């Protein structure tokens, strides 16, 4: 899963952080997304998470607007 690989390269996260990121990623990504798009989403998702948005629902909402 790209989210975990990107997260590991982005900094130190707790297992619970990775779980939130993975669940949010799974809710955001659709089958039509290409691998490049998935990687981009993962990178942006981690950036938003790192900026202080750690609520799963809020993370997903930021990508649906």
N, C-alpha and C positions, 0 to 999 in steps of 0.2 A: 504494500500500500504506500503510495507516494507521500501521504501526510506524515507518517512516522519517519520516513527517511529524511524528509525536509526538516521536520522538527528536530531531529537529532543533530543536524548540521547547523541549526539556527540558535541553539542554546541548550541550557539545562532545564528540563521539564520533569515534573513529577509524573508518576504513572497516571494519577487522576487527571492531570492536564492533558496527557496524550489521549486518554479516554474521551474527554470532552471534545478535543480537536477531531478525533476519529468519528465520533457520532455526528458532529456538525458537518464534517466533510461528506459523510455518507448521505446526509440529508440534502446537501447542496448539489452534488454531482449527479448528472443524469447519464444514461447509457450513451447518448449522442456525443458527449464530450470526448475529445481526442486525448491521448496521453499528454500532449503538450498543454492542453487546456486544464487537465487535471492537476498537472504540476504547478501551473500558474495559480489555480485556485488554492492549492495547498500553501503556496508561498504567501499569497495575500491573506489567507485565513490565519496563518501564524503571525503575520505582521499585525493584524487587527487584535489578535489574542494578546500579543506582547505589548500592545499599546494600552492594555487594561480592560478590554472587553472579554470577560471570562465566562459569561453566562451563555450557555449553549443556544438558547432561543434567540438571544440578541445577536450572536454570531451569525446564525442562519438568516435572520431578518436583514442583516446588513448586506447579504449577498442576493437577496430576493428583491431588493428595491432598485 
